[in-house]
Each structure stands twice: as structure tokens, then as C-alpha cells.
Amino acid sequence: MMDTFEPLTETDIRQLLKKSCNVFCVVYLMPTWLLKFCLDILINPIKNIVNKSLSLGIIPRTMKAGPVKPLVKSHTMDCNILNNYRRSGFVIW
């Protein structure tokens, strides 16, 4: 756990989102390109959610969901054997 926390500014959030790829996944509430387009309206709520989550060390349950895709551990392994797979999770953030 962090002893001190310096809240992110609007500039910090904008820089992070500008670097984000314009991807879409079914668990995302909106595509990244749309988030970037609406950023002037959404920047304050996003900043508040991120800063509150980081300061409390709590991520809202609704933001913990993500797709899990089974991947074969090695291309030389038999893909018909279930134990040859590992889970690969993708986070929303």
C-alpha cells in the first residue's frame, strides 16, 4: 500500500488517454476513440474516479470485469489437451 498519494491532474489523464490505442472490446463501455472525442465532457468524472480509486486502494467491482481468453502454453503442445492452456486475462483499464 502506498504511504502517500499525489492525485492525477486533468493533464495527466489527457496524456494517458492520448497514448491509448483506439481499440474496442465487448466489455468496454465505450470505444477508446469515442472516449477521446468526448474527453472535454468526461475528464472530471474520469479524474475523480481514478483519484478516488487510487487513494482508497479500491477499484469499483464493475471495473474489475474483463474477458479471459485461453491460450496454448506453447505452439508445440497439443491443443486438444485442456491442461496445455493457460488463462490470459485482459483488463479494462
Residue pairs with C-beta under 8 A, 6 or more apart in sequence:
1 57
2 57
5 54
5 55
7 47
7 51
7 54
7 55
8 47
8 50
8 51
8 54
9 47
10 43
10 44
10 47
13 43
13 46
13 47
13 50
14 39
14 43
17 32
17 35
17 36
17 39
18 36
20 32
20 36
21 32
22 31
22 32
22 33
22 36
23 31
23 32
24 31
24 32
25 67
25 90
25 92
26 67
27 65
27 66
27 67
27 92
28 92
35 42
49 60
53 59
53 60
53 63
63 92
63 93
65 92
66 89
66 90
66 91
66 92
67 89
67 90
68 87
68 88
68 89
68 90
69 87
69 88
69 89
69 90
70 85
70 86
70 87
70 88
71 85
71 86
71 87
71 88
72 79
72 84
72 85
73 84
73 85
73 86
74 84
77 84
78 84
79 85
